[in-house]
Amino acid sequence: MGTVFSFTVRDAPAPALRRALDQAEELLHHVDRVFSPFRDDSAVSALSRGEAVPERWRTEVAEVLGLCERAERRSEGWFSARHSTGLDPSGLVKGWAVEGAARLLREAGGGDVCVNGGGDVQLHGGPWRVGVAHPIRTGEVAAVVESQAGPLAVATSGTAERGCHIVDPHTGAPPTGAPLSLTVVCPTLTEADTLATAAYARGAGARTWLAGLPRVAAFAVEADGSTWTTGEFAGAVPS
């Protein structure tokens, strides 16, 4: 998926954990094979070319596309897996894959589990502390999200790591008035990932929309360095 994944597990039996770590790694590679828009042999690329999905992948592809459609409806069209260049469910798939990997580790007996996929994190158990990278001051954190008992997910969208890669799905252009960094906190990473993507694509309307969502908190850093929060965001901002 073009990024780094890490696993942190506490209180798990060693043999079962080793098997689960192997399974989690294989799951992530499998998801990349099936859903990457950058691989000619993926199911996503086949669909973009108007071809049928191989039978062995149809169930999971149908699940992901269904989740994408649900996210598009919930976001009033600001999240979309369909773009001018074809199908690209990347805004949902990474969170979905990380969530699945974390589930495997929990099922193996992991009491406290943290799976980090390129800065997007799924937590179970606790306590955990997750730093939100500052988009202006390299090497610093803008806030720290604390979780005592999970499940909790933290997803960030913005331009600091990958430049401008999220566009307004209605125009295909970069969003107007979007913050430099926008972090969403909620129970599952599939949801957090899509909400962060949709909110960032809304640009200046992100704060009002996020404030109206139940069980969701958000933190943003604007271009001038100012910050704002919505919901019950309890992240401690370092001095």
C-alpha positions, 0 to 999 in steps of 0.5 A: 500500500506504499506505507509502513505498518507496525503491530504492538501487542501486549498480553498475548500467548507467544505461539498464538501471537506469532501465528496471528502476526503472520496471518495479519501480514499476509492479510495486508499483502492480500488486500494490496493485491486485490484492491490496489489501483496501482497494480494491473492484476488487481480486482480494482484495476479489472473493474476500472477496465470493465472486466469481471472480478475473479471468482475467488475475490468477489465476496470481499470486493462486494463487501468493500464496494458496499462499504464505500457506497454506504460511506458515500451516502453518509458523507453526502457524496464527499467520500467517493471511490469512483474518480475520473481515472477509475475505481479507487477505494483507497480512502476506505481500504487501508482502514478496513485492512488495519481493522481486520489485522487488529481483529486477528491479533485480538482473536489470538488472545491479544489483550492490548492491540495497536495496529498502525498503518501509515499513521492511521491507528486501530486500538484495542485495550489500553492504555495507549497514547497516539501522537498526531504529527504536526503538519508544519513543525516536522518531528513534533506532535500537534496533539496526543490521543489517549485511550484507556480501554478501546476500541478506538481508531485515529485517522488523519488526512492532509498534505503533510506526508503525501502532498495533495492527494485528496480532491473534491469528488464533485470537481476533481480539484483540490478542496477549497479551505481545507486544513493542513491536517485533519484527524478523526477519532471514533471506534473503528478505523474503517469509519475514521478513515472515510470520515477523515477523507470526506471531511478533508474533501469538504474543505471549509465545511469540514468542521460544521459537518463533523460537529454534527456526527455522533460518537466522532471527535476531530482535531485540525491544524489550519494553514496559519497554525491555529487548531480546532476540535469537535466532539469530545476530543480530549487530545492533550496538546503538548506545550 
